[in-house]
């Protein structure tokens, strides 16, 4: 009897270990960690795949990730708007309408931040 090949789960992508050349965009410190802008429900993998990431030091990473302070909440939203705008402008440059670009974004991420 021939066994069926087992279906393998896709291995999630991970970011490499921080190095001295990874500089925090807020403080300029080396060894910054990579923060994925969109989190949860597979959005982390989308962030890695599309490059929706920023380099921040460990302390700031925790602050922006949990966004409990108004400044970090605003920064988190600012980055989400930035990457959504970038995505939509790329789609418009490819010849799609503004509405189609927005719908494609919503299909990818799940909601609009603009």
N, C-alpha and C positions, 0 to 999 in steps of 0.2 A: 504494500500500500504506500502510495506517495503522499508525503505530508505537504500540506499547503504552506507556503512561506508566511511567516508571521508578519503582520503589519507592524511597522515600527512607528512609534510616536516621533514627531518632529522634535529634535533636540532644541530647546530654547537657546537663543543667542545670548551670550554674556559679554560684558565689556571687559577689556584687558585690565590688568592691575595698574593703578596709577604710577606714573614715573615722574622724574624730575622735570620733564618737558611738558607735563600737563599742568597748565597754569590756571588758577582760579580767575574767572572773569570779573569778580568783585574785589578781591584783595590782592591779586597778583602772586599769591603763594604757590609754590610748586606742590606736586603730588596731589593735585585736585582730583576728586572723584567725578565720574560722569553721572549727570542727572538726566533721566529721561523725562521730557516735558509732559508726556501723556502717560498715565499710569492706570493699571487695573484692566480687567477683562480683555487681555491680549493687546492692549494699547501700548504696553511697554515694548513688546516685540515690534510693533509698528514704528514706535519712536526710534528704535535701533535701526530698523530697516531703512527708514527714510532720513535718518540723521537728525531727528528732532531731539537733540541733546545739547547740554551745556556743561562746561567744566566748572565745578565749584569746590571749595574746600569742605572738609567733613562737617564742620560746624554749620556753615551756611547751607549745606546740602540738607541737613536735618530740618533747618528752619524753612527752607523753600518747599521741601517735600510735605511737611505737615501744615504749612501756611497758616499758623495760628496768630501771627502778628499781622497787622494791617499792611505793613511794608512788604512782607514776603508774600502775602496773599495777592497784592497788586503786582508784584514781580512775576508770580506764577501765571496770573491772567495775562500780563503783558507778553510773556513768551508764547503762550497759547495763541494769542491774537497774531503775533508775529509769524509763527509757523503756519497758521491757517491762511493768512494773507499771502505768504510766499507760495504755498501750495496752489491757491486759487489763481494767482498771477501766472504761474507756470502753465496751468491748464488753459487759461485764456490765451496765452502766447501760442499754445498748440492749436488754437482755433475754436475752442469750446466757448459757449456763452457763459456769462456770469452765473446764471441760474444753474446750469449744468455743472459748472465747477463747484458751486456751493453744495449741490446734491451729492457730487462725488466725494467731497470732504465729509459730509454727514454720513455717507455710507461707510467711509473708512474709519472715522473717529467716533461717530455716534451723536455728535451735537455740534452746533455752531457757536463760536465764541465771539463773533462779530455781530 
